[in-house]
């Protein structure tokens, strides 16, 4: 049977339209969810290379010697290469995170700082504009707290070097220095904020995807549990009645026809219940399960005794006990050689109990691990249902009146349907 696949989480509408959408299995799949696409990131960080115009114009006006030209241009080229190497990948991409966590990125930040400082002292304050790019590198290459400290240090260093190069506070061109200092501080903190914001958005997206994944797993477990309980019981009943009809076909054709009609009715009912289980609406009723247990055990030739003294029960509690009776009776038919089976449902002092005892020997006790694996999923699913309603379950051998028996016992607190619904809400 095919089940519908859960819809994939939607990509936020504010993602960059032109960015290539990576595969869901790719480590870079979280980039669109951050709201800052790779193209938008590169467009923003490389815009600030416009600060190279200030030192280049200063060199043109200075008319230095060819050797000085070569040294200055080599320094600018090293700066651009280092800046591009750090800022090229998205900070949330696999490559970007690897570079941020590498010692090379931090060493490169230190080298760029020394390079810009040396160029500024050698060629003038125009090269201090390169500290704008160094501040951006600090925002990417360092952790948040370290990046904040580094940006503030670069801001103060820019101010101090400007005063030193100008020859004192009185000679400093503050109309030139103040915008530079504000840009060094502003861009560095801006990059730190963008990186943290992108990281927070990606973590939120990852949490949403994890919740969706857990919801899918929970739904699969519910369907597996419901289908196991439904099909295990009804297919056993269909098998027994089909065998009985086959034996009665020659001796009692009319009785065989009745059994075949009963098989058809059970099959149609099972189909309806499977559809309800897939849709999430299936809730069995205890009285129906007790009647079905009587028919199933009788068809298997097992003497059945049923006692129901608990009266009317809340729907949620009634459904759990119905699942318990269905699972117990199915196991009696499939895994024991019982001749008698007793089903008791009692209630008192806010507690309801269901007990199913048979005098057979379970196959899984003799056959070992293989049989245990065959029967374990049904009891495990039943245990999940019982614990979800605050109850207890016990299943195992029982020595009663000198006879070895097997007992399934379930105890649940009596609760109103409104209380149960409130407790089941997420």
N, C-alpha and C positions, 0 to 999 in steps of 0.2 A: 504494500500500500504506500502511495507517495503522499508526503506531507508538504504543505506549503512552506517555503523558505521564508524566514523572517526578513522584512525589508531592511536594507542597509541604511545606516544613519545618513541623513541628508548633509551635503556639504554646505556650510554657511554661505548666504547670498553675497556677503561682502568680500568673498575671496576674489583675488585678482583674476579678471576674466581671461586674460591672455596666457596665464600660466598653464603649463602642461599638468594634467591631473595624474599623479603617480599611482601605481598599483596599490591596492589595499594592503598587500603583503609587504610593500616596500617600507624601509625605515623612514623614508621621506614623506610618507603619506600624511603625517601630521602637519606638514607645512601649510596646506590650504586651510586647515582648521584653525591656525593661529591668526588668520586674518591678514597676514603679511606675506604675500607671495614672494617667490624668489626674484621675479622681475622687479617688483616694487622695491624690494630690499636693495638690489643692486643699483637701481635708479636713484635711490635716496643717498646711499653711502658714497657713490662715485661722483655725485654732484659736487661734493665738497673738495674734490681735486681742483676745483676752480681756484683754490687758495694758492696753487702753484704759480698763478699769474703774477703775484706780488714779488716773489724772489726773482722770477725771470725778467720782469720789467726793471727791477733794481740792478740786475747784472747788465742789462742793455745800457742803462744810464751810467753805470760805473766804468765801462770800457776797460775791464781788467786784462791782464796779460793772458796769452793763450793757455799757459799752464793753470792759471787760476780759473779760466773758463772750463777747462777740462775737469778740474777737481770739483768745481761747483756743480757742473752738469752730471758728473758721476754720482755725486751725493744725492742730487734730485732723483736720478734714475734708481738708485738703491732705495730711496724713500718710497717711490711709486711702486716698485716691485714688492717691497715688504707690505705696503698698505693693501695692494691688490691680493697678495697671498692670504692675508688674514681675513679680508672683508669679502672675498669672492663667494664662498659658500654661505648658504643661509645658516644662521646660528642654531636652528633647530634640526638641520639636516645631519645625516650620519657623519659626513665629512666635517661639517662645521663643529659639531660637538667633539669630534676627535681632536680637532685643532685647538679648540678652547681648552681641552683637558691636557694638552701636550705642553711639555716644558719649552719646546721650540717657539711657540707663540709668545710665551712670557719673556723668553730670551730676546725674541725679535722686538718686543715692545721696549725692552731696556736698550737695545741697540739703536732703535729709531730715536729714542729720547736723547741718547748721547750724540747721535748724528746731527739732529736738529740743533742741539745746543752748540755743537762745534761749528756748524755752518753759520749760526746766528752770530757767534762771537767773531768769526772770521770775515763775514761779508755784510753784516749789518742786521738791523731789526726786522727787515722785510722777510727774512727767513724764519722769524718767529711765527709767521702764519702757518708754518708746517705743523706747529703744535696742535692746531685744530684737528688734523688727521691723526696725530699721535693720541690725542684724547679719545677719538673714536675707536682706535685700535685698543686702547685700555678698556673701553666699555664692552668689547667683545672678547678680548683675550684673557680677561681676569674675572674671577668670581665677583658677585655683586658688591659685597662690602669692600673688597680690595680695589675694585674698579672705582668705587666712589672716592676712596682715599686717594687713589692715583690721579683722578681728575682734579681733585682739589689741590694736590701737590703741583700738577702741571699748570693750573691756573696761577698759583702763587709764583711758580718758577718763571712763567711768562712775564708776569708783572715785574719781578725782581730783575730779570735779565734786560728788560726794556729800560728800566731806570739806569742800570749799569752802562748799557750801550749809549744811552743818551747823555751820560755824564752827570746825572743827578736829577733830583725831583723837579727842580726848577726848569731844566732844559728838556724834560720829557714832553713829547707831543701826546697829550692825554686824549685828544680827539681821535688819534690813531690807535692808542693803546687800549682805551676802554672798550671799544667794539671788539678788538682782538681778544681781550681777556674774557669778555662775555661769551664770545663764540667758543673759545676753548672749554669754558665751563659748561655752556649750554649744550653743545653737541655731544660731549662726553656723557653728561647725565641723560641726554635724550636717547643715546644708544643703549645705555644701561636700562632705562625704562622700557624701551622697545623690546630688548631681549627678555626682560622679566615678564612683560605683558604677553609676548608671544609664548613664553614658557607656560604661563598660567593658563592661557587659552588652550594650549595643546594638552595640558594636564586635565582640563575640564572636558575636552573632547575625548581623551582617553578614558576618563571616568564614565562618560556617557556610553561609549562603546562597550566598556566592561559591564555596565548595567544591562545593556541590550543583550550582550552575550549570556549573562547569567539568567536573564528572562527566557531566552531561547532554551538554555539547558533545563531550566525549571519546567518549561512547557513540554520538552521532550520526555523528561522523567515522569511528568503527570500522564502523558499519553501512553508511555510504556507501561506504567503501573496500571492504568485503567484498562488498557487492551489485554494485559496479562490476566487481570482479574475477570474481565468479561469473557474472553475467548477460552481461557482454561476451564471455566465452569460450563459454559454452554456447549463447547465442543465435546466435553466428556459426556454431557447429557445426550447430545445428538448421536455420539458413538454407541452408547448403551442402548438407546431406543432403536437404532438401526439394527444392531445385533439381535435385539429382542424380536423386531419385526421379521428379520430373516429366519429366526427359529420358528416363528408362528405362521410363516407364509403357507405351509402345506397343512399344518394341523388346524389352524384357526385363521382363515383368510380375512374374516371380518375384523378380528382383533389386530391382525397385522396391518390392515388398512388404517385403523385408528392410530396405531403407533406411527405410521408413515405421516398421517396428517399432523400428529403431534410434533414430529420432526420438522415438518414444514413450518408450523407455527413458531417453534423455537428458533429456527433459522431466520425467519422474518423479524422476530423480536430482537435477535442478536444483531442483525444488520442495522436496525433502528438504534439500538444501544451503542453500537460502534460509531455511528454517525454523531450521536449525541456526545459521546466521549471525545471525539475529535473536535467538536465544537465547544467543548468545555462545559456542557450542561448536564452531564450524566450524574444523577444522584439516586442510587438504588434505595428501595424501601425495605425495611426489616421484615415486614409481614410477607412481602413478595418473595424475599430470599428464603424465609422459613418454609413457605409453600414449595418453592423450587427445590429446597434441600430434601423435603419429604419425598417428592417425586423422583429426584435423582438417586437417593439412597434406596428407595424401594425398587427402582429399575435395576440397580446393581445387586439386589438380593440382600441388602443390609437392613436389619431391624432398626427402625428409627424411633426415638422418643424425643418429643419436643415440649419444652415447658417455657411459657412466656408469661411472666407475672410482673413485668416492669410497667405495663400499661403504655399510654401514649408518651412518646419521647420527643424532645426538640429535633427538628429536621437534621441538623448537623450531627448530633449524637446518633440518631437513627441511621443515618447514612454510613457512619463509621462502623457501627455494629453490623450493618448489612454486609459491608465489605468483609468484615471478619468472619461472618458465617459462611459467605461464599468461598473465601480462601480456605477455611478449615474443611468444608465439605469437599471441595475440589481435591485437596490433599488426601482426604480419606479415600476417595475413589481411585486416585492415581498412584498413591504411594503406600498404601497399607492393604492388608488382607483381613480387614475388620469384618466381623459378623454383626456387631451391635454398635450403635452410635447414639449418644445422648447429647442434646442441645438444650442448654438452660440459659435463659435471660432473666435476670432478677435486678431489682432496684430498691434501694433504701438509703435514707440519710444523705440525699444528694449525690449518691453514687449508683451507677448502673454497671452490671457485670454480665459478660457473655462467656459461656464456657462450653466447649465442644470436646467430648471425651469419646474415644473409640478404643475397642479392645484389640486392635490389630497392631502388627509390628511394622514400623516404617521401613521402607526399602533403603533409605539413605543411612540408616544405622548399620546395615549389613554390607552395603556396597561401597561405603567410604566416600571419598571426595567427589567422585563424578556425580553421584546422586545428590550429594549435598549442594553442588553447584546448580543442579537442575531445579531444586526446590527452593533455593535460597532467595531468588529474586522476588517471589510472591510474598514471603514472610517479611522480607526487608521493606517492600513497599507498604505492607500493612502496618509495620512498625512505624514508618514515617507518618502515616495517617493518624495513628493513635497518639504518637508523641506530639503531633501538631495540635491536637485537641487537649493536651495536658493529661493524657492517660498513661496506662502501663500495659505491657503485653508480656506474656510468658508462654513459651511453647517447649514441650519436652516430655520425656517419659514420666509416668505417674503410676505408683503402686497403690491400687485401690481394691480392698476386699481380697487380698492375696493374688490379684490378677494384674499382670503388667499391661498398662494402657498408655495411651498417648493423649495429652491434653493441650488444648489451645485456650488460653484464658486472657480476657481483655477487660480492663476496668477503666471507666470514663467518668468524669464529673458531669453531673446534669447541669446544663446551661441552656438559657433561652436562645432562640434563634437570633435575636438581635445582638446578644452578647457575643455569640460565635462569629457573626458577620463582622462586628467591630474588631475582634481579635485577629481575624484573617485579613483585614485590610492592611496594605503596605504602609 
